[in-house]
Amino acid sequence: MKIAELSRVSGTHRSTIHHYLDLGLLPRPETLGPRLHHFGDEHVARLREIKGLRAQGLGLAEIRERLATRQRPRTPARRPRRRREGAEDRRAAILDAAARLFLERGFEGADVQAIARAAGVGKATVYQHFASKRELFVECLDRLRLSLVPATTRAQLAARQTPLIDEGRMRAQAVLSRFAGYRTLTNLLGAAAQGRDAEVAARAREALHRMVMNAEPSLRRAIAAGELRRGDSELWAYMLWGALLALGDRLALDGRYAQAEALTAYVDFMHHATAP
C-alpha cells in the first residue's frame, strides 16, 4: 500500500509515519521510485503497537529501545541500495538544514529556498521529499530537540541506572550548556503552538510537551522507589522544567552568576522540593 493508504488504515498521520521512519521505529518501505514507497501489513502492525505503547505513557526513546530488542521485519528492495541511501542522505541533509534554520529564524523566517541552499540541494528536491514547508517543520521538531542534547548524555540517560538527583544534574547540565538553543526552541514551539495553522500548532504543542516530559518516566520510577514525593509525575516534570528555564534566563540576563552556581542551585532546589 502507499503511504496515504497506510495512514488511513493505521489512523496515523503521514508526517508522523515519516517521523517514525527517521527515528528507526518502522522498517523501511519497499522503494520503487523517488516518491513511490510501498508499505505492508508489518507497518500497520508496528504503528498500532507504537500507538498502544504511547498510550501507556512511553516516550519514543523508550519505545525505540524496546523495539530494538526484536528483529525488525525486512522488505525486499528493488532498487540498488546505493541509490536508496542517496535519497535518504538527501532527506536527512534537508532535515538537518531545516532544523538549524528554524532555530535561527523561526518558522516564518526560514524559507524553503534558504533551506535548500543550506542542504546543498535544489528547491525542487526539497519538494520531492516534503509536500510543504509546514510538513518539513513538523517532521523535524524532534530533530530540533535532540540536536540540543549531546549523544553521550542521551546514552547515559537511556541507561536508566542513575539516581534521580544525578540524572537531574545531567539533564540540567545539558540544558544550561546550550541554553540559547533551548530558549529559542521553546519560544519557537510556543509561537507555532499559537499559530493559525491548526496542524502545525498541534504538532508544536505535542513536541513541546515531549521535550518537557523527557524526565517524566524517571520521575515516575523515583516515586515508585520512594526517592520522590508522591504526586503527579507530569506536573513534577513541568515544574522542574520551569525552574530550569528560570535559572537559564537568570544566567543570560545577569553576568554575576556562573553556570556552576546555577547548576548547584537547581540540584539543591530539586532535592528539597521533591524529597519524600
N, C-alpha and C positions, 0 to 999 in steps of 0.2 A: 504494500500500500504506500501511497505518497504521504508526505507529512501532514497535509490537510486532513486526510482520512484518519491518520493516527491520532491527530489532535481531537477529532470528533469522537472516535471510538473510546479513547482513554480519558476524555474530559480534561486534557491538559493543553494549555495554550502553546502554540507553536514556538513562541520565543522562549518559553520555559523548556521545551524539548531541546532547542539549540543549546540553551544554558547547561542542561544536564549532559549533553554530548561533550561540551567543552570541559566539564568537570570530570568526565570519565565515568559518569554514573550509568550511562547507557552504552551498549555495544555500538560500534559504528555501523551505519546502514550500508546496504549494497549501493555502490556508486555507479551510475550509468551515464553520467554527464556532469558538467559544472553545476547545474541546478536541478539535477534529477537523481533523487535518492529513494531507494525502496526500503521500507521498514516491514517487519514481520510480527508474528504473534509474540515473540520473545520481548519485543519492545513494549507491546501493550501490557504484558505481564509485569515487566520491570517498572513501568510508570505507575501501575496500580500498587505495586509493592512500595515504591517510594512514597506515594501519597499516603499509604497506611502508616508508614514509619514517621512521616511528618506529622500525622495526626496524633501520634504517640508522644510528640514533643522532641523528636530527634532532629538535630541540625544536619545540614548537608555534609559537613565533615565527618560526623559520626556515621551517617548512612553510607558514605563512601568507604569508610573503614570497615563497616560490616559487610558490604558487598564485595570488597577486595578479597575477603577470605574465601570467596566462592569463585569457581571458574566461570568466566563470562561466556555466554553463547557466541559462537562465531558465525559470520555470514560470508558467503562466497564473494570474492571480489572479481569483477570482470575487467576492471581497468588495471593497468600496471600500478604497482604500489608507489613508484616514484611520482607518478602524476597525481595520485590521490593525496600524497603527503605534501606536494607542492601547493595544492589548493588549500589544504589545512594550514600550511605555514602562512599563506597569504591572509587567510581569515584571522589567524592568531595575531599577525602583524597589524591588521586593521583594528582589532580589539584593543591591542596594547596602545596604539597611537590614539585611538578614541578615548580610552581611559585617561591618558595623560592630558589631552586637550580639554576634556570635560572638567578635569580637576583645575586646570589653569584658567579656563574661560567660561565655565558654566555651560548649561545645555544650549542656551540661545547663542552664545558667543562662539561655539565650536561648530563651524560649518563643514559640510561634507568634503568640499574641495581641500580645505586645510587638513582634514583627517587623512584624505587620500595621499596628499603630498607628504605628510609625516610618516605614512606607512610605506611610501615608495611604490605606490600603485596608482593607476588611473581612477578617476571618479567612477567610471563605468564598472570597474572591478569591485568597488565598494558596493554598488547596487546589485552586482551579481550575487553577493553574499548576504546582503541585508536590504530589505524592501524599502526602508526609510531610515532617516536619522533617529527617529523615535525607537524603531526596533533595535538599532545599533546601541542606543543608550541603555535600554532596559536589559540588553544581553551582557553589557559589560559592567553592570552595577556591582556584582560580587567581585569582579576583577579589580574594580576600583578599591574596594575594601581590602582584598587580600594583598594588593600591591603595597599596602602600607605596613604590613606585618612581615618581618624577616622570616625566611623559611625555617631557620633554626628555632625561632620562638614558636612557630606553628607546630614544629615537630615535638618540641618539649611539652607544649600544651596538649597535643594529641595523645601523648603517652599516658596522661591522666594518673600519674603516680606521685604528684606533687601536692604537699599540704596546701590548704586553701589560701593561707596568708602568703606563702611563697609564690603560688600561682597568681595571686592578685598583684604581687610585686612585679612579676614578669609582664603581665598584661599592662600594668601602669607604665612600666619602662618602655614598652613598645609604643604606647600612645604618646607619652611625653617626648620621646626622642624624635618623633615625626609628627609633632602636634599640628604644625601648619597644614599638613596634608589631611589630618583627621578633621580639623576645624573646617577646612574648605569642603571636604566631602560631606560633613554634617550639614553645612549651610546649603550645599548644592542639593542634597536629598530633601532637605526641608523645603526649599523653594520649589523643587519639582513636585513634591507631595501636595503642594497647594496650587499647582498649575492648572491650566484649563484642559489639558489632555488627560482624560479620565484614566486611560490605560497607563500612561507614564506615571501619573500621580499614585495609582495603586501599587505599581511596581516599586516606586521610590519609597513609599511607606513600608512595604514589605522588606526592602533592602535595609532601610534604617533600623527597622525592628530586629532583623537578623544580626546587624552589627552590634547592637546593644545586648542582644540575647546570647552572644558568644559564650559569656561566662555562666549563663543560667544552668546548664547541666551540671557544672561543678558546684554551683550553689545548692542545687537540689541534692546532690550526693553528700555535701557537707551537712545539710540539715538532717539527712537520714543517719549520718555517722555521729551526730551530736557536736560537730565542730561549729555549727552556725545556729543562731537563734531561730526558732521555728517562725515561719511566716510565708508569705507568697514569694517564691523564688524569682518570679518575673519582676515583681516590684523591687526586690532587692537588687536585681541586675540594673534596673533603670536608675535607682538611687545611687548606686556605686558609680555608674557611668556618668551621671550628672555631677557627682563630686569630682570625678577625674577631669571632666571638661572645665569645671570651675577652676581647678588648680592650673590647668594648662593655660587658661585665659589670664590668670593672675601672673604667670611666668611671662607671658607675651606682653603684658601691659606694664610690668614693673621689673626693672633690671636688678632690684635689690636681692631677689631670691635666686638661688642656684637650683638646677634641676634635681640634684641630690636631696636638697632640703624639701622640695615639693614631694618627691617620692617618699621620703621618710614620713612626712605629714600624712600622705594618703594611706600608707600602710598602717600608721597609728590610728587614723580615723576608722579604717576598715576593721581593725582588730577590736576596738572598743565599741563600735556601732553594731557589730554583728555577733559579738561573743554571746554564747548561751547564758 
